[in-house]
Amino acid sequence: MITMTHKEFSQLASFVKDNFGVHLKPEKIMLINNRLQETINTLQLTSFSEYSDYVMKDKSGNALRILLDKVTTHHTFFYRESDHFAFVKNHVLPYYKNKLIQHDLRIWSAGCSSGEEPYTLAMLIDEFFGAEKAQWNTQILATDLSQVVLDVAVRGIYKVEATSKLPPGWLYQYFRRIDHEHVEVIERIKKEVIYRPFNLMEEYYPFKQKFHFIFCRNVMIYFDEPTKYSLIKQFYDHLEPGGFLMIGHAETIDRMKTDFQYVVPAIYRKPLA
Ligand SMILES: C[S@@+](CC[C@H](N)C(=O)[O-])C[C@H]1O[C@@H](n2cnc3c(N)ncnc32)[C@H](O)[C@@H]1O
């Protein structure tokens, strides 16, 4: 086994932070060391310095993406942190249903991982609007840095147990069975989500219109404080007045540092103009 020195760790960590905002804490050295062993062996490299050189010189960005996949987690599941979905169903959707005369509801799932979060939202919206859904444009933009997870999301095939937290009936209504262990999200729901690769650290956000609500859950845990608050400012600027931001329940926003209003735990709102 090749062991990473502290110097090699800090070189790699600065590189990841500069490119993706992801802050690798020094205590993670052993974890990162272990997660990268297989990659180092496959590339037949003899040290982590050689590996860093290899990543930095790779102009395609592929090596960097693989590195990022190793050092972040994509853990997610359907109906995760169900309070958010209850809030959307009981407050956000009724509010916008009355308010949006153009019937154009704009939603962003930022750091969507393998798609369980945006698909859950699409199912919730489908159930909420029912027969009226056809008169609404409610497509969800879902972005992530990792192309690996986005490919899984587009495919829309999951293990049956990944759906265990969904409300009763949704498994039969919104999935088709593939085999004993797997189900696939039905086409009607797949069409409601547009997947795109996007690095939240980009300075320029290429979105023409503002969103009515944004889910960015369990993503900011990777970022240090300055990075986190500049991202929160981006979300603020890309929300309509009165729009909502949902973050992970393990994450916090210091109200003194943003203009967002606190609504309930892990939900914030941009003030109405
Ligand atoms: C733990 S998953 C969260 C998935 C989902 N939001 C949830 O809460 O279940 C975190 C995701 O954030 C993505 N991520 C990390 N840094 C990112 C960045 N700079 N830009 C975009 N996505 C990023 C990772 O690729 C990963 O898929």
The ligand as a Gaussian input file, in Angstrom:
#p B3LYP/6-31G(d) Opt

LIG

0 1
 C      -24.466000      13.717000      -0.588000
 S      -24.929000      14.126000      -2.233000
 C      -26.493000      14.930000      -1.899000
 C      -27.598000      14.455000      -2.823000
 C      -28.989000      15.026000      -2.528000
 N      -28.978000      16.478000      -2.643000
 C      -29.476000      14.587000      -1.166000
 O      -29.485000      15.393000      -0.235000
 O      -29.849000      13.426000      -1.015000
 C      -23.854000      15.518000      -2.578000
 C      -23.671000      15.790000      -4.062000
 O      -23.058000      17.071000      -4.209000
 C      -22.245000      17.025000      -5.360000
 N      -21.248000      18.124000      -5.307000
 C      -20.190000      18.272000      -4.471000
 N      -19.506000      19.379000      -4.787000
 C      -20.144000      19.964000      -5.838000
 C      -19.910000      21.122000      -6.633000
 N      -18.857000      21.931000      -6.416000
 N      -20.779000      21.400000      -7.642000
 C      -21.832000      20.577000      -7.891000
 N      -22.104000      19.465000      -7.186000
 C      -21.268000      19.158000      -6.176000
 C      -21.595000      15.641000      -5.285000
 O      -21.141000      15.225000      -6.568000
 C      -22.747000      14.785000      -4.736000
 O      -23.432000      14.108000      -5.744000

